Every structure is written in C-alpha cells, then in structure tokens.
Amino acid sequence: MTAQATGVGSLPGADIRAAVRLVVDVAADAGADLIHLPELPARGAPASITGRGVGLLVDLAADLQPAGWRLTGGGVSAAGGGHEQRQARSLLAQDLDALEEHTQGWVGAVKVQVAGPWTLAATIERPFGDRLLADHGARRELSQSLAEG
C-alpha cells in the first residue's frame, strides 16, 4: 500500500536546509510519495506565500510597503523589481537548491506551493494604494505574469 501525504507548507524557523530535511525524512518514514517545499515566513515577507508569488512575477515590479506588497508601476525585466522582490526571487532559488540537494534519488512527486492570482490580487496593492482585486485589467496582467514566471 502506498501512502500519500503533504504538508501545509509553512514551518517555523529560518533554516531552509533543516526544514527540507525534516519534510523529506518525515515523508520517507511515512512511505509518502509526495513531498513539499516548505515555506519559512520567519525569514520575512519575501519568504512568505505572498512574497514567493511576487518573486515569480515577470514584467511587474513590486516593493514592500508598511501596508504590504505594492506594484511600483512600469514593467521590469525578470531581474528587476524592488529590493524585496529580488530578495523573494533569491530566497525561492535558495529554497529550490536546498530541495534539490536533499531529494537526490527521491522517487515521487514534489509540490511547490505559491499563492494563486486571486490571492495575490487580494493582497497586493496597485501603485496608488487600492487592491489589484478591484481592477479587471490588473487582475488579468497579474495572472499572465504569474503564469509566465
């Protein structure tokens, strides 16, 4: 009999390698055929589920304001964006490296959770401070950008 398991994603702490090792060890002990990339929000907003989604955006620049994530207006290349957006991209790359490092020889599925377009639209502000959710065109652009990333 094959067991299938997954996790919510968020774990305490700031050490991605320890978190990945924990997820892989628990999955292996349980005989699971699905593991997930943990999310460590204790590392700050760029490491949160919203930050991970912002890090995947292509041609949409965002930065972190006291009220949360906000688009800065104007398109950017994948290398652009505010400091926090670049940090979100960097953290995701580090997380994926740690996952690859600890899953050598893993036979099974791997899940990487990211906030979807509706969640991002409800949590990211447009340049003037209102939510993206209120603008059909902005929601479409966000969805396309996320899909491309």
C-alpha positions in Angstrom: 0.0 0.0 0.0 1.3 3.4 -0.9 0.6 6.4 1.4 0.4 9.9 0.0 0.9 12.9 2.2 1.7 16.5 2.0 2.1 19.4 4.3 0.5 22.8 4.7 3.9 24.4 3.7 4.6 26.9 6.5 7.1 25.8 9.1 8.8 27.7 12.0 12.4 28.8 11.8 14.7 30.2 9.3 16.9 27.3 8.2 15.6 26.0 4.9 18.0 23.1 4.8 16.8 21.8 8.1 13.2 22.3 7.1 13.6 20.4 3.8 15.5 17.7 5.6 12.6 17.4 8.1 10.0 17.2 5.3 11.9 14.6 3.4 12.6 12.5 6.5 9.0 12.5 7.6 7.8 11.7 4.1 10.3 8.8 3.8 9.4 7.4 7.2 5.7 7.6 6.3 6.2 5.9 2.9 4.7 9.0 1.3 5.2 9.6 -2.5 4.7 13.4 -2.3 6.8 16.0 -0.6 6.5 19.7 -0.5 8.9 22.7 -0.4 8.4 24.2 3.0 7.8 27.9 3.4 9.6 29.7 6.2 7.8 33.0 6.9 10.0 33.7 9.9 12.6 34.8 7.3 10.5 37.8 6.5 7.8 39.0 4.0 9.9 37.9 0.9 9.8 34.3 2.2 6.0 34.3 2.8 3.5 32.7 0.5 2.7 36.2 -1.0 6.4 37.0 -1.3 7.0 33.8 -3.1 4.3 34.7 -5.6 5.6 38.2 -6.0 9.0 36.7 -6.7 7.6 34.8 -9.6 6.1 37.8 -11.3 7.5 38.7 -14.7 7.4 42.3 -16.1 5.6 43.5 -12.9 7.7 45.4 -10.4 6.7 45.4 -6.7 8.1 46.5 -3.4 7.2 46.1 0.2 5.4 49.0 1.9 4.3 49.2 5.6 0.8 48.1 4.5 2.2 45.1 2.4 3.2 44.5 -1.2 2.6 47.2 -3.8 3.2 47.3 -7.5 5.5 50.2 -8.3 4.2 50.8 -11.9 6.1 50.3 -15.0 7.3 46.9 -16.3 10.7 45.4 -15.4 12.7 42.5 -16.7 12.9 39.4 -14.6 16.0 40.8 -12.9 14.3 44.0 -11.9 11.8 44.9 -9.2 12.3 46.3 -5.7 14.8 45.0 -3.2 12.3 42.8 -1.5 11.0 41.4 -4.8 14.6 40.5 -5.8 15.1 39.0 -2.3 11.9 36.9 -2.8 13.4 35.5 -6.1 16.7 34.8 -4.4 15.1 33.0 -1.4 13.0 30.9 -3.7 16.1 29.9 -5.7 17.9 29.0 -2.5 14.9 27.0 -1.3 14.8 25.1 -4.6 18.5 24.4 -4.4 18.1 23.0 -0.8 15.2 20.9 -2.0 17.3 19.5 -4.9 20.2 18.9 -2.6 18.1 16.8 -0.2 16.0 14.9 -2.7 18.7 13.2 -4.7 17.3 9.8 -5.5 13.8 10.8 -4.5 11.2 8.9 -6.4 7.8 10.6 -6.2 6.1 13.9 -6.7 7.3 17.3 -5.3 4.9 20.2 -4.6 5.9 23.8 -4.6 3.1 26.0 -3.3 2.6 29.5 -4.5 -0.2 31.9 -3.9 -2.5 32.0 -6.9 -3.7 35.0 -8.9 -6.8 35.6 -6.8 -4.8 35.5 -3.5 -2.1 37.8 -4.9 -4.7 40.2 -6.3 -6.4 40.4 -2.9 -3.1 41.1 -1.1 -1.1 43.3 -3.5 -1.9 47.0 -3.9 -1.8 49.0 -7.1 0.6 52.0 -7.2 -2.0 54.3 -5.7 -2.8 52.0 -2.8 -6.0 50.2 -3.8 -6.1 46.5 -4.2 -5.5 44.8 -7.5 -8.6 42.9 -7.0 -10.7 45.9 -7.9 -9.2 46.2 -11.4 -10.1 43.6 -14.1 -7.2 44.6 -16.3 -4.7 44.5 -13.4 -6.0 41.0 -12.4 -5.5 39.8 -16.0 -1.9 41.2 -16.1 -1.1 39.7 -12.7 -2.4 36.3 -13.8 -0.4 36.4 -17.1 2.7 37.5 -15.2 2.4 34.8 -12.6 1.8 32.1 -15.3 4.9 33.3 -17.2 7.0 33.2 -14.0 
